[in-house]
Amino acid sequence: PAELVEPAMQRLVAEPHGPRSTRLYPTPERWGSLPRTYIECTEDRTIPISSQRRMQAMSPGAKVVTLDADHSPFLSRPRELADALIEAASR
């Protein structure tokens, strides 16, 4: 809703680059030892669904939850996102 756009925009900030640029060293015996959930957003114009699905393929065994949402499901589909996160945490 339009009345939520301005307050939301005021709270958005740049994300730190460090977590994306830190090299990880997963081991075969530990990779996938914890349950994983990938929440894909079909209307995302920042990371297209084809790219999201390539990322999913690199994490076999992850449960995939599909939301008809944009790049910010916490704004466009907050209830559905909360439900998916609660379910993932309960696994």
C-alpha positions in Angstrom: 0.0 0.0 0.0 1.1 3.5 -0.9 1.0 4.7 2.8 3.6 2.0 3.7 6.1 2.9 0.9 7.6 6.0 2.3 8.2 4.7 5.8 9.7 1.5 4.3 12.0 3.4 2.0 13.3 5.4 4.9 14.4 2.2 6.7 16.2 0.6 3.7 20.0 0.8 4.0 22.9 -0.6 2.0 23.9 -4.1 2.9 27.5 -4.8 3.9 29.7 -6.3 1.3 31.8 -8.5 3.6 29.4 -11.5 3.9 29.2 -11.8 0.1 33.0 -11.5 -0.4 34.1 -13.8 2.4 35.4 -17.1 1.0 33.7 -20.2 2.5 35.3 -23.6 2.9 32.4 -26.1 3.1 33.4 -29.7 3.6 31.7 -32.7 2.0 30.9 -34.2 5.4 29.3 -31.0 6.8 27.6 -29.6 3.6 23.9 -30.1 4.0 24.1 -31.4 7.6 21.4 -28.8 8.6 18.0 -28.5 6.9 17.9 -25.7 4.4 15.0 -23.7 3.0 15.2 -21.5 -0.1 12.4 -19.0 -0.5 12.1 -18.0 -4.1 10.3 -14.9 -5.2 8.8 -15.2 -8.6 8.3 -11.5 -9.2 11.9 -10.5 -8.2 13.4 -8.1 -10.7 16.7 -7.9 -8.9 17.5 -11.6 -8.9 15.5 -13.2 -11.7 13.8 -16.5 -11.0 16.1 -18.3 -13.4 19.1 -17.1 -11.3 17.4 -18.1 -8.1 16.8 -21.6 -9.5 20.5 -21.9 -10.5 21.4 -21.0 -6.8 18.9 -23.6 -5.6 20.6 -26.2 -7.8 23.9 -25.5 -6.0 22.2 -26.5 -2.7 20.6 -29.9 -3.4 18.2 -31.1 -0.7 17.0 -27.6 0.3 13.2 -27.3 0.6 11.9 -24.6 -1.9 9.1 -22.3 -0.9 7.7 -20.2 -3.8 6.2 -16.8 -3.1 4.5 -14.6 -5.7 6.6 -11.7 -4.4 9.1 -9.2 -5.4 12.7 -8.8 -4.1 11.3 -7.5 -0.8 8.8 -10.2 0.4 8.9 -8.7 3.9 7.0 -5.8 2.3 5.0 -7.4 -0.5 4.0 -10.7 1.2 4.8 -10.3 4.9 2.3 -12.9 6.1 3.4 -15.6 3.6 7.1 -14.9 4.3 6.5 -15.1 8.1 4.7 -18.4 7.6 7.6 -19.8 5.5 10.2 -18.7 8.0 8.3 -20.2 11.0 7.9 -23.5 9.1 11.6 -23.5 8.2 12.6 -22.8 11.8 10.4 -25.7 13.0 12.3 -28.2 10.8 
